[in-house]
Amino acid sequence: MGCVSCAAFVLDGAGVTLRRKEASSIPVEADSICTDRFVGRGPTEIAALPAFYGRRRVTLGDLFDVEGRGGDNITVAGDLRHVKKIGHGMSMGSITVDGDVGPHLGSYMSGGEIVVEGKAGDWVGAHMKGGRIIVKGDCGHFVGGAYSGETKGVTGGTIVVQGSVGREVGTRMRRGLIVVMGDTGEFAAANMIAGSILVFGRLGERPGAGMKRGTIAAFGEAPELLPTFRYACRFEPVFLRFYLRRLSEWGIWAETDLMDSCFRRHVGDVNGVGKGEILIRD
Amino acid sequence: MYINGVEIEDTFAEAFEMWGARLIITARTREWAMTAARVATGLATSIIGCGCEAGINDLSGDEPTPDGRPGVAALFFTTSPEALETQLLQRVGQGVMTSPTSACYNGLDAADRVKVGGKLRYFGDGFQSSKLLDGRRLWRVPVMEGEFVVEEEFGVCKAVGGGNFFILGKSVEAALAAAEASVAAMRAVPGAIMPFPGGIVRSGSKVSSKYKGQHVSSNTPYCPTIRTQVATALPDGVEAVQEIVIDGLDEGAVREAMRIGISEACLPGVVRISAGNYGGTLGKYQFPLGELVDSSGG
């Protein structure tokens, strides 16, 4: 997937590697680790960017060894399990996390791509507006979610989790695509406004509670649905084939035998607008 | 110049700037996709009387359809983007949406767009929904069968219309056989269509008439039954003429289709290959037959 705003920097080919100096369970806030903030900066300038180590204000250089020159890609390695907000507000380029990563990855991002080789914490892609996040392991709760008090969450972009996710994936989602190759926890797409969530593993309990519009497509097991969802029909949703072809082109999905799937369509949540759909593969 | 004993007249085809669109129509089977495409491109032989000119291209093996189902490309040509939008609304709405299991996508990457699905969506009576992925918006319109999926916008581009050549034969059979052979080969050219029935027009026209208010009439210099009554363009021995008209998404597609068609038409029973033009005074494009033949090495 291309990113127009990256175009000026693609030919540069420059990149930065950050390697965590030591493992620690103290939370780190590292929203400075973002391609937009690194571009055009050398290692000294990057090392001087701010971060929080617990409640102490520090610099990235205090926590990471910095190599390379700021361009359109960043690699982050080491113990990142408690490092928050990597890629926060990102609009271009790419970030690769070599291992597990903490919460709020890619929150508010609007472009570019983040790839996590391991697991990710809670709030992956919260309030995402564009771009793509791929997590090869599991994620925590509230993937693609909306922070408390916000009326809408994700408004664009794509999140792909090749493992499983916790509860409340896609809460108050307004637009965009979330793909979960594993299982989801309960309350997937709670209060969903629109957008699509594809689940290839087991869909957790009480999906779509408060759903206004949008789609949950369950390719694997699905629970008994809330009584506020009504069965409509069996049909072959052509638009899902369009989605699956795109995932195949991106190299994310390749199970071609699912392309001809037939689904049972359930519409709800009739407690509200009630134009959402849960498609359960037959 | 001669190919296989057939004279290639030293003349040129004169073609015009048009606007073109390319739709990908899919369905559960290729047969149903073709049915939808045939209906959508039906009665589209000439913009003079039909509003647009249209035809069908097979998809190459390198171009899978957007939803992975069997499909074909349908090409449409007319005078302006506005006219294209009007035609596509009618033809997709009446010919594709109505056809069982069909879906309709944009097949042309172009900066200029016309809104088709974005207007057809209202057929859903408020129950339509849209999906946006990778910058492409699809509309899902509820229909009695299930759902009709149509893309919000279709790309349109400046195109070329009216490429042509005439096959002057010793008999109806000879001219027709040569035209059929031409069209069969030309159908493989991506981005080019031959809008007339079977790709062939037996009643080519000229842009004048003895009748007031009529601008077009039969191409009488090429009509064999009245050759003794007009300033005929027919050489001795020619007793029937078939014309092939080509529209293309770009000049290269028209040129290639003409090159292949002329080459295939040089069969026994064909006396001459000619072409229609207006002295170069009307059209933006000229395709000298001699250059096409030279490029093919014939």
HADDOCK unambig.tbl for C-alpha pairs under 7 A between the chains (distance, minus, plus):
assign (segid A and resid 235 and name CA) (segid B and resid 146 and name CA) 6.60 0.50 0.50
assign (segid A and resid 238 and name CA) (segid B and resid 67 and name CA) 6.82 0.50 0.50
assign (segid A and resid 238 and name CA) (segid B and resid 149 and name CA) 6.94 0.50 0.50
assign (segid A and resid 239 and name CA) (segid B and resid 149 and name CA) 6.79 0.50 0.50
assign (segid A and resid 241 and name CA) (segid B and resid 67 and name CA) 4.94 0.50 0.50
assign (segid A and resid 241 and name CA) (segid B and resid 68 and name CA) 6.85 0.50 0.50
assign (segid A and resid 242 and name CA) (segid B and resid 66 and name CA) 5.73 0.50 0.50
assign (segid A and resid 242 and name CA) (segid B and resid 67 and name CA) 4.29 0.50 0.50
assign (segid A and resid 245 and name CA) (segid B and resid 66 and name CA) 6.99 0.50 0.50
assign (segid A and resid 245 and name CA) (segid B and resid 67 and name CA) 6.36 0.50 0.50
assign (segid A and resid 245 and name CA) (segid B and resid 68 and name CA) 6.84 0.50 0.50
